[in-house]
């Protein structure tokens, strides 16, 4: 009797894992942008997102300058530069217009 229950639990676990694994690839496809953005996405990017990116770049640069002595003492000045200056600059100026996830 116990072996039947154990076999049922093993089979149910395997089926559950297979369903979860197949579902994760379907969910991942939703996040992959394969088509070009439309005009409204480009307009929203240019009017709203890019100015916000510039403001975050300016703010991040000021925070980096103010916190650089502490970052230098902590030995993490490169990671502070990356997070506060380089990533906002890349998101604002290197990303194609209308693509928000790149």
C-alpha positions, -999 to +999 in steps of 0.1 A: +000+000+000+028+024+009+047+017-023+016+027-044+014+060-026+051+066-030+048+058-068+019+082-071+038+110-053+068+105-076+047+105-107+028+136-096+060+154-088+075+146-122+043+157-140+043+189-119+079+197-127+073+191-164+044+215-164+063+241-146+093+239-169+071+241-200+052+270-186+083+290-179+094+291-216+059+304-225+062+331-200+097+340-212+084+345-247+061+373-235+091+394-224+110+390-257+102+419-279+105+407-315+086+434-334+095+470-339+079+495-316+050+516-329+050+554-332+032+559-299+059+539-280+086+560-297+068+592-289+063+582-252+099+572-250+111+606-265+087+628-245+086+611-211+112+584-206+143+601-221+139+633-201+134+611-170+166+592-179+185+625-183+173+637-149+183+604-133+217+606-149+222+641-135+210+630-101+231+599-101+262+619-111+257+643-082+252+614-058+283+597-072+304+628-067+291+633-031+295+596-022+328+590-040+350+595-009+330+569+010+329+546-020+367+549-024+371+540+013+348+510+009+366+499-023+335+499-044+339+531-065+337+511-098+303+496-089+290+530-077+300+545-110+283+517-129+250+519-110+248+557-106+262+570-138+270+544-165+236+525-164+214+556-166+236+570-194+234+537-213+196+535-208+191+571-219+215+574-249+224+540-262+190+523-262+170+523-294+140+546-294+108+528-283+126+498-268+121+500-230+137+467-219+171+471-235 
